[in-house]
Amino acid sequence: MTGRDYIDSYYRDSKVDLAPFPQVPEEVDCDVVVIGGGLAGLTATRELLKLGKTVVLLEENRIGWGASGRNGGFVSDGYAEGLAGLEARLGFDKALSLFKLSQEGTNYVRSTIRELNAPGVDIEEGWLRVLRHSDAAGLEARIDRLNIRYRTHYSFWSAEKVREVLATRRYFQGMDDPRAFHIQPLNYALALARDIKERGGQIYEGSKARQLSKDAGHWRVDVESGAKVRAGTVLLCGSAYMQDLYPRLERAVLPVTTYVITSGPMVNRLAQAIRYRGCIGDTRRAGDYYRVVDGGKRLLWGGRITTRRSEPRQLAQMLKRDILSIYPQLGDFTVSHAWAGLMGYCVHKMPILRELEPGIWAATATGGHGLNATASIGIAAAEGISGLSDRYRMFEPFKARWGGGPVGRFGTQFAYWGLQAMDWWEERGI
């Protein structure tokens, strides 16, 4: 196999063993070729196999090599675009349908892990979202509205209750989500790949798709190695890593980088500072997200976003300072791993799921949504390609719209800095 191996990360060092998949042979025929071996592509491949399709999955590097194997590992209902925004744009009924599909995605991840008895993918329950400024009445009102209108089961936590489990004065009230959980995402991707192989699916690593063309009524994918794959349908799931293959889609997906570190073992200090074992994130517009991993021994912390593709030279120290601004009692802890992940976002803050032209589908841009969206759009894409349902049409309002290219990336970066400034203004004097 050619292509790049996994980057140095906590997930790589805690991943389960799975033999690499081969490169694609010279010529292959199938019903559907899926391009991109992340969680959306893996889910769609698995579901297409269940529906009787022959499927080839092409991955440029390794399964889960990109954002799917580098993210925070959070699984929860909803999208990066909040329900209030969806409701304002689409109306309540359509927003509710999209929310229910996201819940299906959350359920799918949980049930698939259990069905496959996926090794190294231990589920840790709950997600506590905390305020960095006091707004008890506002948060309670939002929670009540969501619980009534969307039949959610969020709980309001007072500042005192939050501080019982998170030993910091920087946090105030919180919202607890009992349906959310966190996992080791790379091991989940590998479990899906193993199941696909057992179901007869064909996975090829080190197989970069270079060109799409029509060939006697079928689509032909030319691979960098010189191999060719012919299929009736192509499903594009490459997100921000896909380049020079289908420009119309690539121009719509903004590459946004986020950063993650894990600490060295510090059991006692962590236990004194963080006594919540689910996901934790603040509700700032540009917030931090983190969780305790490795059986309570280490802290995995993600935060900050940028549109630059290169990794900051002082990444570990940068995030370490962020952590110590919240939990100074952790002291001068060691950083065992520091890495960056390139996520695919759209200006409308929703995934892209649609048939772009006859036989060319996209299920992509799941950055910022949590892992539920990879499952939701993978399921709906498989159903749409197979003619089983038209649920993919729920995403029709969210087109593959040009993201502005370099200007769009600069705009996104300036917008992020603006969000940071708004967060600072709300938290001033605390």
QUIKAJO-V334543 format. One line per field, one symbol per residue. phi: phi as a letter, one per 20 degrees, with the letter a starting at -180 (. if undefined). psi: psi as a letter, one per 30 degrees, with the letter a starting at -180 (. if undefined). Layout:
phi: ???
psi: ???
This chain:
phi: .dnfefffbffffdfefbfgeffffgbcdafcdddpeeffffffffffffeneecdddcfdcgmfegfdcefnecbfocfffffffffednfffffffffffffffffffffgffelffmcfedenbdddeebfbffffffffffffffdlecfcedfgffgffdcebeeddfbcedfefacbefffffffffffgffenfddcelcffdbdbeblndeddeegfofccdbfcddecelfeecmdbggfffedefcdccccceffbgfffffecdceefcbeeffceebaaeclmnecddccrmcbefeeegfdgffffffffffecfffmefedebbbdceddccfemcfdbaefbgnddccbmefnenfgfffgfffffffffemfbdfffgegfdffegeolgfffffffffffffgfffgffegne
psi: kalklkljleeefgllkkkllllkaekkklekkkjjhaeeeeeeeeeeeeggkkkkkkkeclkgebefgfafgkjllalejleeeeeeefleeeeeeeeeeeeeeeeeeeeeeeefhkkghkkklljjklkglkieeeeeeeeeeeeeeghlhkkkkleeeefffjikgfkcllkkjfflllljeeeeeeeeeeeeefggljkklhikkfkklkjhflkkjklefflkkklfkkjjgfbffkkgeieeeeffjkjkklkklkllkieeeeefejgkgakkklglfillkllklhhgelkkkllkllgkflkkeheeeeeeeeeffeifffailljekkllkjljllfghllkjljeljfjlkjahgkfflfeeeeefeeeeeeeefgelhffffgefilikkgfbeeeeeeeeeeeeeeeeeeeeefkf.
